[in-house]
Amino acid sequence: MSEPTRYSTPPIELPLDLEREPDPAEGCAGCTELAAVRGRARVVGDWTTVSDCNVYLRRHPGGH
Ligand SMILES: [Zn+2]
């Protein structure tokens, strides 16, 4: 009698860093706008724009 150990599996771990969305830097108008655009794009399923916004958000330290 062997029981499957499915219940002990950890939550889904995403191997790709791409799935981790950058947070907007506080007090940065550019980041705030990008986060807003990203939010709207996600709602309509515009993943190209979502990913573009993430790229720009990551670029914050170097300027937008
Ligand atoms: Zn910024």
N, CA, C, O and the ligand as a Tripos MOL2 file, in Angstrom:
@<TRIPOS>MOLECULE
protein
  257   255    65     0     0
PROTEIN
NO_CHARGES

@<TRIPOS>ATOM
      1 N           0.8440   -1.2040    0.0000 N.3       1 MET1
      2 CA          0.0000    0.0000    0.0000 C.3       1 MET1
      3 C           0.8780    1.2530    0.0000 C.2       1 MET1
      4 O           1.5410    1.5770    0.9850 O.2       1 MET1
      5 N           0.8560    1.9210   -1.1040 N.am      2 SER2
      6 CA          1.6800    3.1220   -1.1730 C.3       2 SER2
      7 C           0.8300    4.3310   -1.5290 C.2       2 SER2
      8 O           0.0490    4.3020   -2.4800 O.2       2 SER2
      9 N           0.9930    5.3660   -0.7690 N.am      3 GLU3
     10 CA          0.2150    6.5750   -1.0360 C.3       3 GLU3
     11 C           1.0390    7.5800   -1.8330 C.2       3 GLU3
     12 O           2.2180    7.7970   -1.5520 O.2       3 GLU3
     13 N           0.4190    8.1730   -2.8010 N.am      4 PRO4
     14 CA          1.1430    9.2250   -3.5410 C.3       4 PRO4
     15 C           1.3950   10.4310   -2.6380 C.2       4 PRO4
     16 O           0.5510   10.7990   -1.8210 O.2       4 PRO4
     17 N           2.5420   11.0250   -2.7960 N.am      5 THR5
     18 CA          2.8970   12.1400   -1.9150 C.3       5 THR5
     19 C           2.6500   13.4930   -2.5980 C.2       5 THR5
     20 O           3.4540   14.4200   -2.5020 O.2       5 THR5
     21 N           1.5360   13.5630   -3.2720 N.am      6 ARG6
     22 CA          1.2510   14.7840   -4.0220 C.3       6 ARG6
     23 C           1.0640   15.9990   -3.1070 C.2       6 ARG6
     24 O           1.3560   17.1340   -3.4840 O.2       6 ARG6
     25 N           0.5820   15.7340   -1.9270 N.am      7 TYR7
     26 CA          0.2240   16.8730   -1.0690 C.3       7 TYR7
     27 C           1.4370   17.5990   -0.4970 C.2       7 TYR7
     28 O           1.3360   18.7120    0.0180 O.2       7 TYR7
     29 N           2.5810   16.9390   -0.6030 N.am      8 SER8
     30 CA          3.7680   17.5540   -0.0220 C.3       8 SER8
     31 C           4.5630   18.3640   -1.0410 C.2       8 SER8
     32 O           5.6230   18.9070   -0.7300 O.2       8 SER8
     33 N           4.0340   18.4370   -2.2730 N.am      9 THR9
     34 CA          4.7600   19.2100   -3.2690 C.3       9 THR9
     35 C           4.6810   20.6950   -2.9330 C.2       9 THR9
     36 O           3.6270   21.1900   -2.5320 O.2       9 THR9
     37 N           5.7820   21.3960   -3.0950 N.am     10 PRO10
     38 CA          5.8040   22.8320   -2.7880 C.3      10 PRO10
     39 C           4.9890   23.6200   -3.8100 C.2      10 PRO10
     40 O           4.6690   23.1040   -4.8810 O.2      10 PRO10
     41 N           4.6570   24.8530   -3.4850 N.am     11 PRO11
     42 CA          3.9300   25.6870   -4.4500 C.3      11 PRO11
     43 C           4.7500   25.8780   -5.7230 C.2      11 PRO11
     44 O           5.9700   25.7200   -5.7380 O.2      11 PRO11
     45 N           4.0460   26.2160   -6.7630 N.am     12 ILE12
     46 CA          4.6950   26.3530   -8.0690 C.3      12 ILE12
     47 C           5.8590   27.3420   -8.0080 C.2      12 ILE12
     48 O           5.7230   28.4930   -7.5930 O.2      12 ILE12
     49 N           6.9910   26.8370   -8.4370 N.am     13 GLU13
     50 CA          8.1610   27.7230   -8.4890 C.3      13 GLU13
     51 C           8.4750   28.0350   -9.9320 C.2      13 GLU13
     52 O           8.6540   27.1340  -10.7520 O.2      13 GLU13
     53 N           8.5390   29.3010  -10.2330 N.am     14 LEU14
     54 CA          8.8410   29.6870  -11.5960 C.3      14 LEU14
     55 C          10.3500   29.7770  -11.7780 C.2      14 LEU14
     56 O          11.0360   30.5380  -11.0960 O.2      14 LEU14
     57 N          10.8370   28.9920  -12.7020 N.am     15 PRO15
     58 CA         12.2890   28.9390  -12.9040 C.3      15 PRO15
     59 C          12.8330   30.1980  -13.5770 C.2      15 PRO15
     60 O          14.0120   30.5250  -13.4480 O.2      15 PRO15
     61 N          11.9750   30.8810  -14.2800 N.am     16 LEU16
     62 CA         12.4560   32.0330  -15.0390 C.3      16 LEU16
     63 C          12.2910   33.3380  -14.2710 C.2      16 LEU16
     64 O          11.2510   33.6080  -13.6700 O.2      16 LEU16
     65 N          13.3280   34.1170  -14.3100 N.am     17 ASP17
     66 CA         13.2950   35.4170  -13.6610 C.3      17 ASP17
     67 C          12.3200   36.3400  -14.3770 C.2      17 ASP17
     68 O          11.8630   37.3350  -13.8140 O.2      17 ASP17
     69 N          12.0140   36.0080  -15.5990 N.am     18 LEU18
     70 CA         11.1150   36.8350  -16.4060 C.3      18 LEU18
     71 C           9.7420   36.9620  -15.7600 C.2      18 LEU18
     72 O           9.0330   37.9510  -15.9440 O.2      18 LEU18
     73 N           9.3880   35.9280  -14.9940 N.am     19 GLU19
     74 CA          8.0580   35.9300  -14.4120 C.3      19 GLU19
     75 C           7.9600   36.8430  -13.2060 C.2      19 GLU19
     76 O           6.8690   37.1540  -12.7280 O.2      19 GLU19
     77 N           9.1050   37.2640  -12.7260 N.am     20 ARG20
     78 CA          9.0750   38.1560  -11.5650 C.3      20 ARG20
     79 C           9.0110   39.5910  -12.0310 C.2      20 ARG20
     80 O           9.9300   40.0990  -12.6740 O.2      20 ARG20
     81 N           7.9150   40.2320  -11.6980 N.am     21 GLU21
     82 CA          7.7470   41.5890  -12.1870 C.3      21 GLU21
     83 C           8.4140   42.5820  -11.2450 C.2      21 GLU21
     84 O           8.2820   42.4910  -10.0240 O.2      21 GLU21
     85 N           9.1210   43.5180  -11.8280 N.am     22 PRO22
     86 CA          9.7880   44.5230  -11.0020 C.3      22 PRO22
     87 C           8.7720   45.4890  -10.3930 C.2      22 PRO22
     88 O           7.7370   45.7840  -10.9910 O.2      22 PRO22
     89 N           9.0830   45.9640   -9.2150 N.am     23 ASP23
     90 CA          8.2210   46.9450   -8.5680 C.3      23 ASP23
     91 C           8.6420   48.3430   -8.9920 C.2      23 ASP23
     92 O           9.8250   48.6060   -9.2050 O.2      23 ASP23
     93 N           7.6710   49.2350   -9.1120 N.am     24 PRO24
     94 CA          8.0360   50.6090   -9.4530 C.3      24 PRO24
     95 C           8.7850   51.2760   -8.3090 C.2      24 PRO24
     96 O           8.4450   51.0820   -7.1410 O.2      24 PRO24
     97 N           9.7800   52.0430   -8.6350 N.am     25 ALA25
     98 CA         10.5230   52.7660   -7.6080 C.3      25 ALA25
     99 C           9.6200   53.8660   -7.0430 C.2      25 ALA25
    100 O           8.9340   54.5830   -7.7710 O.2      25 ALA25
    101 N           9.6540   53.9620   -5.7170 N.am     26 GLU26
    102 CA          8.7750   54.9210   -5.0690 C.3      26 GLU26
    103 C           9.2010   56.3450   -5.3910 C.2      26 GLU26
    104 O          10.3890   56.6680   -5.3660 O.2      26 GLU26
    105 N           8.2370   57.1820   -5.6900 N.am     27 GLY27
    106 CA          8.5450   58.5750   -5.9390 C.3      27 GLY27
    107 C           9.0130   58.8560   -7.3550 C.2      27 GLY27
    108 O           9.3200   59.9980   -7.6960 O.2      27 GLY27
    109 N           9.0700   57.8080   -8.1910 N.am     28 CYS28
    110 CA          9.4880   58.0120   -9.5770 C.3      28 CYS28
    111 C           8.2470   58.0660  -10.4620 C.2      28 CYS28
    112 O           7.4920   57.0980  -10.5590 O.2      28 CYS28
    113 N           8.0520   59.2130  -11.1020 N.am     29 ALA29
    114 CA          6.8610   59.3840  -11.9460 C.3      29 ALA29
    115 C           6.8790   58.4000  -13.1090 C.2      29 ALA29
    116 O           5.8400   57.8760  -13.5130 O.2      29 ALA29
    117 N           8.0750   58.1570  -13.6400 N.am     30 GLY30
    118 CA          8.1840   57.2320  -14.7680 C.3      30 GLY30
    119 C           7.7500   55.8340  -14.3830 C.2      30 GLY30
    120 O           6.9910   55.1900  -15.1060 O.2      30 GLY30
    121 N           8.2300   55.3680  -13.2470 N.am     31 CYS31
    122 CA          7.8670   54.0340  -12.7780 C.3      31 CYS31
    123 C           6.3800   53.9480  -12.4640 C.2      31 CYS31
    124 O           5.7240   52.9580  -12.7890 O.2      31 CYS31
    125 N           5.8590   54.9830  -11.8350 N.am     32 THR32
    126 CA          4.4420   54.9940  -11.4890 C.3      32 THR32
    127 C           3.5910   54.8700  -12.7430 C.2      32 THR32
    128 O           2.6190   54.1150  -12.7720 O.2      32 THR32
    129 N           3.9580   55.6130  -13.7760 N.am     33 GLU33
    130 CA          3.2190   55.5730  -15.0330 C.3      33 GLU33
    131 C           3.3510   54.2020  -15.6820 C.2      33 GLU33
    132 O           2.3790   53.6440  -16.1910 O.2      33 GLU33
    133 N           4.5720   53.6670  -15.6550 N.am     34 LEU34
    134 CA          4.7930   52.3550  -16.2650 C.3      34 LEU34
    135 C           3.9800   51.2800  -15.5590 C.2      34 LEU34
    136 O           3.4290   50.3830  -16.1980 O.2      34 LEU34
    137 N           3.9110   51.3780  -14.2370 N.am     35 ALA35
    138 CA          3.1530   50.3910  -13.4750 C.3      35 ALA35
    139 C           1.6720   50.4960  -13.8140 C.2      35 ALA35
    140 O           0.9660   49.4900  -13.8850 O.2      35 ALA35
    141 N           1.2110   51.7300  -14.0230 N.am     36 ALA36
    142 CA         -0.1990   51.9380  -14.3610 C.3      36 ALA36
    143 C          -0.4990   51.3650  -15.7420 C.2      36 ALA36
    144 O          -1.5060   50.6880  -15.9460 O.2      36 ALA36
    145 N           0.3950   51.6510  -16.6830 N.am     37 VAL37
    146 CA          0.2280   51.1310  -18.0450 C.3      37 VAL37
    147 C           0.2640   49.6080  -18.0310 C.2      37 VAL37
    148 O          -0.5250   48.9450  -18.7040 O.2      37 VAL37
    149 N           1.1980   49.0670  -17.2470 N.am     38 ARG38
    150 CA          1.3270   47.6130  -17.1530 C.3      38 ARG38
    151 C           0.0450   46.9990  -16.6170 C.2      38 ARG38
    152 O          -0.4230   45.9740  -17.1110 O.2      38 ARG38
    153 N          -0.5180   47.6440  -15.5950 N.am     39 GLY39
    154 CA         -1.7560   47.1360  -15.0140 C.3      39 GLY39
    155 C          -2.8950   47.1060  -16.0290 C.2      39 GLY39
    156 O          -3.6470   46.1360  -16.1160 O.2      39 GLY39
    157 N          -3.0020   48.1880  -16.7920 N.am     40 ARG40
    158 CA         -4.0680   48.2450  -17.7970 C.3      40 ARG40
    159 C          -3.8300   47.2280  -18.9000 C.2      40 ARG40
    160 O          -4.7670   46.5820  -19.3680 O.2      40 ARG40
    161 N          -2.5800   47.0850  -19.3150 N.am     41 ALA41
    162 CA         -2.2560   46.1460  -20.3930 C.3      41 ALA41
    163 C          -2.5790   44.7200  -19.9700 C.2      41 ALA41
    164 O          -3.0640   43.9160  -20.7660 O.2      41 ALA41
    165 N          -2.3020   44.4210  -18.7050 N.am     42 ARG42
    166 CA         -2.5610   43.0690  -18.1990 C.3      42 ARG42
    167 C          -4.0470   42.7550  -18.2440 C.2      42 ARG42
    168 O          -4.4470   41.6360  -18.5640 O.2      42 ARG42
    169 N          -4.8600   43.7500  -17.9210 N.am     43 VAL43
    170 CA         -6.3020   43.5540  -17.9000 C.3      43 VAL43
    171 C          -6.8200   43.1550  -19.2820 C.2      43 VAL43
    172 O          -7.7130   42.3170  -19.4060 O.2      43 VAL43
    173 N          -6.2510   43.7610  -20.3030 N.am     44 VAL44
    174 CA         -6.7210   43.4560  -21.6530 C.3      44 VAL44
    175 C          -5.9040   42.3550  -22.3250 C.2      44 VAL44
    176 O          -6.1310   42.0200  -23.4880 O.2      44 VAL44
    177 N          -4.9450   41.7940  -21.5720 N.am     45 GLY45
    178 CA         -4.1800   40.6790  -22.1110 C.3      45 GLY45
    179 C          -3.1120   41.1050  -23.1020 C.2      45 GLY45
    180 O          -2.6970   40.3140  -23.9490 O.2      45 GLY45
    181 N          -2.6660   42.3470  -23.0020 N.am     46 ASP46
    182 CA         -1.6280   42.8490  -23.8960 C.3      46 ASP46
    183 C          -0.2530   42.5590  -23.2930 C.2      46 ASP46
    184 O           0.3790   43.4290  -22.6940 O.2      46 ASP46
    185 N           0.1870   41.3210  -23.4660 N.am     47 TRP47
    186 CA          1.4060   40.8680  -22.7790 C.3      47 TRP47
    187 C           2.6690   41.4940  -23.3490 C.2      47 TRP47
    188 O           3.6970   41.5710  -22.6760 O.2      47 TRP47
    189 N           2.5810   41.9370  -24.5870 N.am     48 THR48
    190 CA          3.7420   42.6270  -25.1670 C.3      48 THR48
    191 C           4.0120   43.9050  -24.4000 C.2      48 THR48
    192 O           5.1530   44.2050  -24.0480 O.2      48 THR48
    193 N           2.9570   44.6510  -24.1460 N.am     49 THR49
    194 CA          3.1050   45.9070  -23.4070 C.3      49 THR49
    195 C           3.5100   45.6360  -21.9650 C.2      49 THR49
    196 O           4.3400   46.3540  -21.4050 O.2      49 THR49
    197 N           2.9310   44.6060  -21.3630 N.am     50 VAL50
    198 CA          3.2980   44.2540  -19.9830 C.3      50 VAL50
    199 C           4.7930   43.9920  -19.9030 C.2      50 VAL50
    200 O           5.4720   44.4830  -19.0010 O.2      50 VAL50
    201 N           5.2890   43.2290  -20.8340 N.am     51 SER51
    202 CA          6.7050   42.8780  -20.8170 C.3      51 SER51
    203 C           7.5680   44.0920  -21.1260 C.2      51 SER51
    204 O           8.6540   44.2340  -20.5640 O.2      51 SER51
    205 N           7.1050   44.9680  -22.0090 N.am     52 ASP52
    206 CA          7.8430   46.2080  -22.2930 C.3      52 ASP52
    207 C           7.9570   47.0610  -21.0330 C.2      52 ASP52
    208 O           9.0210   47.5910  -20.7120 O.2      52 ASP52
    209 N           6.8370   47.1770  -20.3320 N.am     53 CYS53
    210 CA          6.8360   47.9870  -19.1090 C.3      53 CYS53
    211 C           7.7960   47.4040  -18.0840 C.2      53 CYS53
    212 O           8.4880   48.1430  -17.3850 O.2      53 CYS53
    213 N           7.8380   46.0870  -17.9950 N.am     54 ASN54
    214 CA          8.7530   45.4540  -17.0390 C.3      54 ASN54
    215 C          10.1990   45.7670  -17.3960 C.2      54 ASN54
    216 O          11.0320   45.9990  -16.5200 O.2      54 ASN54
    217 N          10.4810   45.7700  -18.6810 N.am     55 VAL55
    218 CA         11.8430   46.0910  -19.1230 C.3      55 VAL55
    219 C          12.1910   47.5110  -18.6790 C.2      55 VAL55
    220 O          13.2770   47.7480  -18.1490 O.2      55 VAL55
    221 N          11.2880   48.4400  -18.8890 N.am     56 TYR56
    222 CA         11.5550   49.8370  -18.5260 C.3      56 TYR56
    223 C          11.6340   50.0050  -17.0150 C.2      56 TYR56
    224 O          12.4380   50.7900  -16.5130 O.2      56 TYR56
    225 N          10.8060   49.2730  -16.3000 N.am     57 LEU57
    226 CA         10.8450   49.3630  -14.8400 C.3      57 LEU57
    227 C          12.1830   48.8650  -14.3080 C.2      57 LEU57
    228 O          12.7290   49.4230  -13.3560 O.2      57 LEU57
    229 N          12.7040   47.8130  -14.9260 N.am     58 ARG58
    230 CA         14.0040   47.2790  -14.4900 C.3      58 ARG58
    231 C          15.1140   48.2670  -14.7980 C.2      58 ARG58
    232 O          16.1670   48.2710  -14.1610 O.2      58 ARG58
    233 N          14.8500   49.1050  -15.7940 N.am     59 ARG59
    234 CA         15.8860   50.0210  -16.2370 C.3      59 ARG59
    235 C          15.9250   51.2870  -15.3930 C.2      59 ARG59
    236 O          16.7270   52.1870  -15.6430 O.2      59 ARG59
    237 N          15.0580   51.3480  -14.3950 N.am     60 HIS60
    238 CA         14.9430   52.5880  -13.6080 C.3      60 HIS60
    239 C          16.2820   53.1320  -13.1150 C.2      60 HIS60
    240 O          16.5290   54.3320  -13.2400 O.2      60 HIS60
    241 N          17.1590   52.2850  -12.5560 N.am     61 PRO61
    242 CA         18.4310   52.8340  -12.0310 C.3      61 PRO61
    243 C          19.2310   53.5660  -13.0930 C.2      61 PRO61
    244 O          20.0060   54.4660  -12.7700 O.2      61 PRO61
    245 N          19.0560   53.1970  -14.3540 N.am     62 GLY62
    246 CA         19.7900   53.8530  -15.4250 C.3      62 GLY62
    247 C          19.0110   54.9710  -16.0800 C.2      62 GLY62
    248 O          19.4870   55.6140  -17.0160 O.2      62 GLY62
    249 N          17.8040   55.1970  -15.5780 N.am     63 GLY63
    250 CA         16.9660   56.2500  -16.1710 C.3      63 GLY63
    251 C          16.0010   55.6620  -17.1820 C.2      63 GLY63
    252 O          16.2760   54.6280  -17.7920 O.2      63 GLY63
    253 N          14.8740   56.3240  -17.3540 N.am     64 HIS64
    254 CA         13.8560   55.8260  -18.2840 C.3      64 HIS64
    255 C          14.0250   56.4000  -19.6830 C.2      64 HIS64
    256 O          13.2470   56.0780  -20.5810 O.2      64 HIS64
    257 ZN         11.6930   54.9520  -12.3490 Zn       65 ZN65
@<TRIPOS>BOND
     1     1     2 1
     2     2     3 1
     3     3     4 2
     4     3     5 am
     5     5     6 1
     6     6     7 1
     7     7     8 2
     8     7     9 am
     9     9    10 1
    10    10    11 1
    11    11    12 2
    12    11    13 am
    13    13    14 1
    14    14    15 1
    15    15    16 2
    16    15    17 am
    17    17    18 1
    18    18    19 1
    19    19    20 2
    20    19    21 am
    21    21    22 1
    22    22    23 1
    23    23    24 2
    24    23    25 am
    25    25    26 1
    26    26    27 1
    27    27    28 2
    28    27    29 am
    29    29    30 1
    30    30    31 1
    31    31    32 2
    32    31    33 am
    33    33    34 1
    34    34    35 1
    35    35    36 2
    36    35    37 am
    37    37    38 1
    38    38    39 1
    39    39    40 2
    40    39    41 am
    41    41    42 1
    42    42    43 1
    43    43    44 2
    44    43    45 am
    45    45    46 1
    46    46    47 1
    47    47    48 2
    48    47    49 am
    49    49    50 1
    50    50    51 1
    51    51    52 2
    52    51    53 am
    53    53    54 1
    54    54    55 1
    55    55    56 2
    56    55    57 am
    57    57    58 1
    58    58    59 1
    59    59    60 2
    60    59    61 am
    61    61    62 1
    62    62    63 1
    63    63    64 2
    64    63    65 am
    65    65    66 1
    66    66    67 1
    67    67    68 2
    68    67    69 am
    69    69    70 1
    70    70    71 1
    71    71    72 2
    72    71    73 am
    73    73    74 1
    74    74    75 1
    75    75    76 2
    76    75    77 am
    77    77    78 1
    78    78    79 1
    79    79    80 2
    80    79    81 am
    81    81    82 1
    82    82    83 1
    83    83    84 2
    84    83    85 am
    85    85    86 1
    86    86    87 1
    87    87    88 2
    88    87    89 am
    89    89    90 1
    90    90    91 1
    91    91    92 2
    92    91    93 am
    93    93    94 1
    94    94    95 1
    95    95    96 2
    96    95    97 am
    97    97    98 1
    98    98    99 1
    99    99   100 2
   100    99   101 am
   101   101   102 1
   102   102   103 1
   103   103   104 2
   104   103   105 am
   105   105   106 1
   106   106   107 1
   107   107   108 2
   108   107   109 am
   109   109   110 1
   110   110   111 1
   111   111   112 2
   112   111   113 am
   113   113   114 1
   114   114   115 1
   115   115   116 2
   116   115   117 am
   117   117   118 1
   118   118   119 1
   119   119   120 2
   120   119   121 am
   121   121   122 1
   122   122   123 1
   123   123   124 2
   124   123   125 am
   125   125   126 1
   126   126   127 1
   127   127   128 2
   128   127   129 am
   129   129   130 1
   130   130   131 1
   131   131   132 2
   132   131   133 am
   133   133   134 1
   134   134   135 1
   135   135   136 2
   136   135   137 am
   137   137   138 1
   138   138   139 1
   139   139   140 2
   140   139   141 am
   141   141   142 1
   142   142   143 1
   143   143   144 2
   144   143   145 am
   145   145   146 1
   146   146   147 1
   147   147   148 2
   148   147   149 am
   149   149   150 1
   150   150   151 1
   151   151   152 2
   152   151   153 am
   153   153   154 1
   154   154   155 1
   155   155   156 2
   156   155   157 am
   157   157   158 1
   158   158   159 1
   159   159   160 2
   160   159   161 am
   161   161   162 1
   162   162   163 1
   163   163   164 2
   164   163   165 am
   165   165   166 1
   166   166   167 1
   167   167   168 2
   168   167   169 am
   169   169   170 1
   170   170   171 1
   171   171   172 2
   172   171   173 am
   173   173   174 1
   174   174   175 1
   175   175   176 2
   176   175   177 am
   177   177   178 1
   178   178   179 1
   179   179   180 2
   180   179   181 am
   181   181   182 1
   182   182   183 1
   183   183   184 2
   184   183   185 am
   185   185   186 1
   186   186   187 1
   187   187   188 2
   188   187   189 am
   189   189   190 1
   190   190   191 1
   191   191   192 2
   192   191   193 am
   193   193   194 1
   194   194   195 1
   195   195   196 2
   196   195   197 am
   197   197   198 1
   198   198   199 1
   199   199   200 2
   200   199   201 am
   201   201   202 1
   202   202   203 1
   203   203   204 2
   204   203   205 am
   205   205   206 1
   206   206   207 1
   207   207   208 2
   208   207   209 am
   209   209   210 1
   210   210   211 1
   211   211   212 2
   212   211   213 am
   213   213   214 1
   214   214   215 1
   215   215   216 2
   216   215   217 am
   217   217   218 1
   218   218   219 1
   219   219   220 2
   220   219   221 am
   221   221   222 1
   222   222   223 1
   223   223   224 2
   224   223   225 am
   225   225   226 1
   226   226   227 1
   227   227   228 2
   228   227   229 am
   229   229   230 1
   230   230   231 1
   231   231   232 2
   232   231   233 am
   233   233   234 1
   234   234   235 1
   235   235   236 2
   236   235   237 am
   237   237   238 1
   238   238   239 1
   239   239   240 2
   240   239   241 am
   241   241   242 1
   242   242   243 1
   243   243   244 2
   244   243   245 am
   245   245   246 1
   246   246   247 1
   247   247   248 2
   248   247   249 am
   249   249   250 1
   250   250   251 1
   251   251   252 2
   252   251   253 am
   253   253   254 1
   254   254   255 1
   255   255   256 2
@<TRIPOS>SUBSTRUCTURE
     1 MET1         2 RESIDUE 1 A MET
     2 SER2         6 RESIDUE 1 A SER
     3 GLU3        10 RESIDUE 1 A GLU
     4 PRO4        14 RESIDUE 1 A PRO
     5 THR5        18 RESIDUE 1 A THR
     6 ARG6        22 RESIDUE 1 A ARG
     7 TYR7        26 RESIDUE 1 A TYR
     8 SER8        30 RESIDUE 1 A SER
     9 THR9        34 RESIDUE 1 A THR
    10 PRO10       38 RESIDUE 1 A PRO
    11 PRO11       42 RESIDUE 1 A PRO
    12 ILE12       46 RESIDUE 1 A ILE
    13 GLU13       50 RESIDUE 1 A GLU
    14 LEU14       54 RESIDUE 1 A LEU
    15 PRO15       58 RESIDUE 1 A PRO
    16 LEU16       62 RESIDUE 1 A LEU
    17 ASP17       66 RESIDUE 1 A ASP
    18 LEU18       70 RESIDUE 1 A LEU
    19 GLU19       74 RESIDUE 1 A GLU
    20 ARG20       78 RESIDUE 1 A ARG
    21 GLU21       82 RESIDUE 1 A GLU
    22 PRO22       86 RESIDUE 1 A PRO
    23 ASP23       90 RESIDUE 1 A ASP
    24 PRO24       94 RESIDUE 1 A PRO
    25 ALA25       98 RESIDUE 1 A ALA
    26 GLU26      102 RESIDUE 1 A GLU
    27 GLY27      106 RESIDUE 1 A GLY
    28 CYS28      110 RESIDUE 1 A CYS
    29 ALA29      114 RESIDUE 1 A ALA
    30 GLY30      118 RESIDUE 1 A GLY
    31 CYS31      122 RESIDUE 1 A CYS
    32 THR32      126 RESIDUE 1 A THR
    33 GLU33      130 RESIDUE 1 A GLU
    34 LEU34      134 RESIDUE 1 A LEU
    35 ALA35      138 RESIDUE 1 A ALA
    36 ALA36      142 RESIDUE 1 A ALA
    37 VAL37      146 RESIDUE 1 A VAL
    38 ARG38      150 RESIDUE 1 A ARG
    39 GLY39      154 RESIDUE 1 A GLY
    40 ARG40      158 RESIDUE 1 A ARG
    41 ALA41      162 RESIDUE 1 A ALA
    42 ARG42      166 RESIDUE 1 A ARG
    43 VAL43      170 RESIDUE 1 A VAL
    44 VAL44      174 RESIDUE 1 A VAL
    45 GLY45      178 RESIDUE 1 A GLY
    46 ASP46      182 RESIDUE 1 A ASP
    47 TRP47      186 RESIDUE 1 A TRP
    48 THR48      190 RESIDUE 1 A THR
    49 THR49      194 RESIDUE 1 A THR
    50 VAL50      198 RESIDUE 1 A VAL
    51 SER51      202 RESIDUE 1 A SER
    52 ASP52      206 RESIDUE 1 A ASP
    53 CYS53      210 RESIDUE 1 A CYS
    54 ASN54      214 RESIDUE 1 A ASN
    55 VAL55      218 RESIDUE 1 A VAL
    56 TYR56      222 RESIDUE 1 A TYR
    57 LEU57      226 RESIDUE 1 A LEU
    58 ARG58      230 RESIDUE 1 A ARG
    59 ARG59      234 RESIDUE 1 A ARG
    60 HIS60      238 RESIDUE 1 A HIS
    61 PRO61      242 RESIDUE 1 A PRO
    62 GLY62      246 RESIDUE 1 A GLY
    63 GLY63      250 RESIDUE 1 A GLY
    64 HIS64      254 RESIDUE 1 A HIS
    65 ZN65       257 GROUP 0 **** ****
